[in-house]
Amino acid sequence: MNTVNTTPGTRATAGASPAPARRDAEATKAAILRAARHLLARHAHADITLKAVAERAGVSPPLVLKYFGNKDALFARVMSFEEDAAALLDAPVEDLGRHMVRHVVVGQRERGADPVLRIAFAPLHGDHGDILRANFRTQVTERLAARLGGPDARNRAELALATLLGLGVMFGIARGEALRAMPVEEIVDRYGPTVQAQLTP
């Protein structure tokens, strides 16, 4: 086996990969997006800097630029609900209420992220708040209404989402102690039918 000297007293295999020194790219991107969402829920868009996002994500500002290009590109991703809506609505309509509740609670507990709650902070962001509202309307509300069908589908979609947002506010913002102490499936069993009642009255 060919070997090469490294430092005195050590030998390494020629062509061997160095010890992992790089952060996994997908994990890094996810951390940056989580940090941006966290800050967007607490500060006006104009007051958020890439440096603040990088510090919260535990990366350097150049790494944020490497993956997202600039602040506008990063927050365009953060203000989109496209990926979140796909996961939130990924269940048959007859079981969608339970699925949506589970998705929100598990997201809050395990990832510290709610798929739709950032819409509650739209008033903080001026013109960017209008973008957030428009994205929510087309990517979440209209997508859900299309799944439901019927003449009052939009009404049912908005009422179901209002019910779900109430759960997110109590769990993630008000941080209700009793609610946060409940097992996930108990919340799903008790609250899922409340959401489902709007989806399939």
C-alpha positions, 0 to 999 in steps of 0.5 A: 500500500502506498503511503505518504508522510504527513507530519512527523510520526504520522503516515497517511494512505495516499489518495485517502479522503481527509477527515470530514471538515465540511458541513453537509450542504443540505443541513447548512441550507436548512439551518440558514432557512430556519434562522431566517424564518426565526428572525422573520417572525421577530423582526421587520424584514428591513432590520434583518441582516445576513450577518444576523442570519449567519450568526443564528445559523452558526455559519459565516456570512459568505456561506449564506451568500454562497448558497442563496446569493443575496438577502432578497433571494434568501427571503424569497425562499423564506416567504414561499410556502410552496414546499411547506404546503406540499407536506402540510396537505399530503394526505387524503381529504378524509384524514387531512385534519389529523395530518395537518395537526400532526404536521404542525405539532411535530414541526414545532417540537422537532424542528422549531418551525411551523409550516404556516405560522409565519403568515401571522407576522406579515404586518411586520414586513411592509411591502414584503408582508404583501408578498407573504400574504399573496404567497399564502393565498395562492400556495396554501389557501387556494391549493387547499380549496382546490383539494376540497372542491365544492361551491364553498371550498374557499370558505372551508379552506380558510376556516380550516387554516384559521383553526390550524393557525390558532393551534400554532399560535397557542403552541409556538407563540403563547407557548401554552404549558398544558398543550406543549406537555400533551403527547402529539397523538393526543393533540391529534385525536382532540384537535384533528376533528376540529380542523376536519369539521371545516374541511368536510362539514 
